Amino acid sequence: MKKPNTKLHDVIGILCGVFLVAVLIWSIIAGNRTTTAGAADIPDDAVTMQGTAPGRNGPIVVEVTATEDTIYQIKVLEEEETEGIGSVAVDELPGMIYEAQSLQVDSIAGATVTSDAVKAAVVNALENAGFDPNVFMREVEAAAPVEKTDVELECDVVVVGAGGAGLTASVLATQEGQNVILLEKMPFVGGNSLRAEGGMNAADTKVEAELGITDSTVDNFVEDTLRLGHNLANPDLVRTLAENSAEAVDWLYSIDAPLPEVVATGGTSHKYLHKPEGGLPVGEYLVEKLKAQTEKLGVDVRVNTKATEILMENGQAVGVKAEDAEHNYTIHAKSVVLTTGGFGANFDLMASYDESLRNAVTTNHSGATGDGIAMAQAVGADTVDMEQIQLHPTVIQSDGTLVSESVRSHGAIIVNTEGKRFVNDLAGRDVVSQAELKQPDGYCFIIFDQHLQDEVALTQKFIDRGFTITGNTYEELAENMGLTGEAVQNFVNTMNTWNESVAKGVDEEFGRDNGMDADLSTAPYYAIKIAPGIHHTMGGIKINTNAEVIDTSGNVIPGLFAAGETTGGIHGGNRVGGNAVCDFIVFGRIAGKSASEFADSVALDNAA
Ligand code: ADP
């Protein structure tokens, strides 16, 4: 028998390997991937046509091969959607549309903007091919019900909810030697944390020392957080937050997540807001870094898996029940960490505290339904400050997208439809939101210039998604904003007065004293229409400074820990911008550590 030419095989193998790596590197450099769905048997009369629609971060371009009643192939040629969220929809939707031969397929939960954009791009391609897209609006058959299998799992620590707090707690507990299962009910990790744009507040950090910032002390941080939170927060929790913030930043550096830039945030007296380099949105940045750590450390992360109940034995948490599409899980654990986020997408629950919020726009992801609070209450946990629901003053009403404080921290201002400023634009979120609610027409504008746009990378997406109004002069911008009559001149005056205030370093009108490093004099100028929207639920599960859950009699529930937005007591009546990220990193670490120590003590008891 002829021996295969092993040398030739090796060379071909190496060349193929090099080619694949080159393709991979190219696709990473190019910043998008090509997703293809469809069959090979394409008839001769099928037409191939491109279509496009705006996605969350930029245009989505597809190529569709179809006849008037059959789709044979869908390729996504271009996209810039957020890795881990929109990218899931980009990967899944073409196949789903092809399989169902319908555009009526469900959107990917939590990635509706991208899902809708993929569908709209396919519609556009069909139209460009001269086909009627309505033919593909066929009803989609419901999937047959699945008989679920019961599965028992075991681990040291089970963490429920893979947002910032859950990822942090999982990484920490794994670093401490625990075997961790992390459950996430959505198709991807990140939760609301992914949407955090500004930065992480921290006091007395090495980064600040290097930048020569000496007045950002733990005491100042505590005072600001309590004052801006209307003195409602639990001072012990706030002090724990502040005291552990510098170490938390060091820890982020140790897991390759540096935050080297420091600016002021809304209402605070000093600069605490630590940001990633180049103005990257902090949430996406940290979630990606934390997720990479879970992968590196081998955390068992299960998406599409929803926890439904905490398992208790003799008053102690010993695991959870959970489910995915095919299984009912009983997960036995030595300790349980709840990091399920807030309830800013649970309108019934919010309306039970404030009926006016029932139809409000929310910046929250659809999974923010307060599951952890309900699960904890079912085992006797107490809650605090549930009625404290924060409005954010700069929300784009059409889809709940947030314009983070960092845009104002870099110099943007807010004007009303009369072309006038009306508040210290960087006062607390509650103060600015309440002032906006008193303005005519129910909306306002946030204004910035090209200099700021160049400095703050995240503003690009507002331009790409068509949220910005532009003008080459203040007058032109005002007209494009829809201002008329006196309002146009008011706006021009407002801008000139503001630029003078920046030059003087004093805002005589409204007493703003930060985010005034640069004026707004570089054309073109930008405006985004904004109004207040539901942002953060500040109340939740009662915890102590060890992130242990407290029951309604004031006692610790052994084995049960909680961190992040699912807890209450840290923000009081108003959360400071940058404190949610600080909360999920600091208390995520504390919960991971406490749960780890508890798991060790259970292991010792079991061994004895
Ligand atoms: P935090 O900032 O406190 O980490 P996030 O909103 O970022 O809060 O993350 C909370 C995560 O918990 C979200 O990804 C959410 O989908 C997830 N989650 C909520 N309820 C459940 C549940 N019942 N089971 C599993 N994951 C859940």
Boltz pocket constraint, residues with backbone or C-beta under 6 A from the ligand:
constraints:
  - pocket:
      binder: B
      contacts: [[A, 160], [A, 161], [A, 162], [A, 163], [A, 164], [A, 165], [A, 166], [A, 183], [A, 184], [A, 185], [A, 186], [A, 188], [A, 189], [A, 190], [A, 191], [A, 192], [A, 193], [A, 194], [A, 305], [A, 306], [A, 307], [A, 308], [A, 339], [A, 340], [A, 341], [A, 342], [A, 367], [A, 368], [A, 369], [A, 371], [A, 372], [A, 563], [A, 564], [A, 565], [A, 566], [A, 580], [A, 584]]
      max_distance: 6.0
